[in-house]
Amino acid sequence: MTSFQTNAFTVNGRTYTPPGRPVAVICLDGSADEYLDAALVRGRVPNLQKFAIDGYRGLARGAMPSFTNVNNASIVTGVPPCVHGIGGNYFYEAATGQEVMMNSARFLRAETIFPAAARSGRRVAVITAKDKLRDIFAHGLIEKGGIAFSSEKANQARPETHGIENVEDLLREFNNIDMVMGSACHAF
């Protein structure tokens, strides 16, 4: 049986003590709990139902303002926007007269939990649907041996920038989503 590091780690003033099993966090951005309930009752999301039954299902309070980049940065840093620095999806840059998307780690003022978990001995992989979030999520992780890629641009993943390559080929080796979910959870 695979063992998992349970060493506590601290990042941004919070201490995390991971369990001795894999941890998978699924964020349904822009959704409502009622939609998930309806899908569960109808049997439309069997893998999420298994996670909810065998693991944990809960709600998180959203950060304000309620935008994707703000909330995702809050989730992965464990601190509010006034600390992590991502205060909106866009900001106006007066020097250039341009609207700039806040989807880059260069705007982060706080570390994410991922490299801290990797330093403590956890194997960490981050998979996001939208590539616009990968740079924030991956900040400091790849250098610690972690993996981060988006399903949107999985075919562009490279070891030096994503910690992995040939993602699509790896996924083709599995013949159903249950195996992919199970393998991902057991590998990390």
Sequence and secondary structure as in RCSB ss.txt:
>XXXX:A:sequence
MTSFQTNAFTVNGRTYTPPGRPVAVICLDGSADEYLDAALVRGRVPNLQKFAIDGYRGLARGAMPSFTNVNNASI
VTGVPPCVHGIGGNYFYEAATGQEVMMNSARFLRAETIFPAAARSGRRVAVITAKDKLRDIFAHGLIEKGGIAFS
SEKANQARPETHGIENVEDLLREFNNIDMVMGSACHAF
>XXXX:A:secstr
        EEETTEEE   SS       TT  HHHHHHHHHTT  HHHHHHHHHS        SS  HHHHHHHH
HHSS HHHH   SSEEEETTTTEEEE  SGGG  S  HHHHHHHTT   EEEES HHHHHHHHTTTGGGT EEEE
STTGGG  HHHHS   HHHHHHT SSHHHHHHHHHHH 
